[in-house]
Amino acid sequence: MAFVEEHYPTAVPFFALCMFAGIRPCLRTGEILRLQPAHFKLEANLIRIDGEVSKVREPRNVAIQPNLAAWLHAYPLKKFPIIPSNLQHIREKVAQKFPLSHDIMRHTFISMFVAKFRSIGEAALQAGTGLLGFVEFGQRGDRAGADTHATLCVCRRGPDLGGRTW
């Protein structure tokens, strides 16, 4: 975020919403394109994703966490649009510095939410994933090799993938 703030401040709301609220970031069909300032209930620390905005056409609420609230306070949506006019160019420039795969910011939100709140179900509800699958994909030991820690990632399962995960 520091890089975006320094080099592309007009894009701070876009990156903050994708990273800290789990909004689907696709610049062709993503929820971020349909999100409007009216969806924000800042006094209630809430973003209301209506069915018309949601990829899966299901409404959901996303709690505005303190880090996102701080970004939205510093970059108010009345002054900084969610989608700046040159966003595709900005995203390409940011991706040159940081490898941003399609949904990496959204997946980061989900991972950090689960790590902080220990609730896979609530993370799925707020991110609108439908809880298709969370998989333990590895373990790593500390330097002494005494303890191991499970590492979680978000994976999708479904008939469109033949029951496989990715």
N, C-alpha and C positions, 0 to 999 in steps of 0.2 A: 504494500500500500504506500510505503514511503516513496518508492520509485514513481508510482502513478501520481501521487500528490505533487512531487517535485516537477515532473516532466509533462503531465497531462491532467492538471487539476479539474478540468471540465468533465473528466471521466470518472472521478472519484465515486459519485453515487452509483454508477453502473457496477464498478468493481466491488464496492462495499456491499451492495445488495446481493450480488451473486455469491460473494465469499461469506458474508455474515448473516444472510437470511435464506440461502439455498435456493434463490430464484433461478429458474432454468435460463441459461445465458445465451442460447443460440441466437445469432443475429439474423436468421431467416425466419424461424418459427418459434422462438423461445418466449416464455412467459414475460420476460423482461420487456419485450416490445409492446406488450399490451398493458403493462402496469402503468397506472396513472397516479398522480399525487392524491387523488380522492380516495385511493385504496389505503392510505396511511392514516391511522388513528394514533397520532403521536402522543396525545394525552393519556392514552390507554396502553402505550407501548405495543402496538399491534399493527400488523399488515393484514388486511383482509383480501385474500386471493379469491376473487369470484370465479364461478364456473366458466365465464367467458374468457377469463385470463388464464386459467389453469390448463395445462397440457392435457390432462386427463378429464377435463370438464367437471371436476369435483371441487367445490369450494373448500377452502381451508384457511386457518388462521396461523400466522407466523408471529411469534413473540419477538419483539425488538429487544435484543440483548444490549447491555450497556455499551459494548464496543461499537455496534451499529448506530445506536443512539448518538454517540459522540461524533461519528462521521456525519450523520444527517444533521446534527446541530452545526457542525463546522461548514458543511456544504448543503445548505437548505435547498429542497427541491423547487422552491419558488424562484431561486436564483440559478441553480444548476440542474438542468434537465436530466432525467434518468438516462436518456439516449442523446448524447451530444451529436452534432451534425457529422462529424468525421470519425465516428466510433470504430468502424471497420478498420480504418487506417491505424488508429490508436491501438486497438487490440492486436493487430499484426506487429506493431512496434514493441508492445509489452511482451508478446509471445516470442519475439526474437531474444529478449533478455531472460525470460522465464518460460520454460516449456509448458504452455497451457494447452492441454488436450481439451477435447470438446466440453466435458462436464467437470473438469478438475476442481473448479472453485466450488461448485455445488457439493461435490463429494467431500471436499475439505470441510464445508459447513457440517455435513452429516457426521463425519468422523469426530470433529471437535465437539459437537453437540452431545454425542454419545459419551465421549471421554469426560465431559464436564458434568452432565446430568445423569449418566448411567441409565438412560432410558432409550432403548432401541425403538420401542413403540412410539414414544412421543417424537423422536427424531423422524421416523417414517411419516407420521401424521403431518408435522410441520413442513417437511420437504415434499410431501405429496408423492411418496414413492410406492405406497400400497404395501410396504413391508414385503417385497418380493424375495428378499433373502439377505441375510448378513452372514458372512462366512469368516471363520477363523482361518487365516491363510499362512500363518507362520508363527514361530516363536524365536525369540532371541535371548541369549543369556547376558547377564551382566559381565563386566570384565573378569571377574573371578570365576564365572561359570556356575555360581551357586544358585541363582534364581533365574527363572525364565518368565517372560511376559508375553501373553498372547497379543497379537496384533490383529485388529479387526479391519476389514475392508467391506465396502458395500458391493454386492454382486446382484445381478438380476437373473432371475430364473423365469422361464415361461415357455409356453408352447411355441412362440416365435423363435426360440433358441433351441428347440428340441429337448427341453428339460436341462440343458447344459447351463453352466454359469460362465460368466466372463468378467 
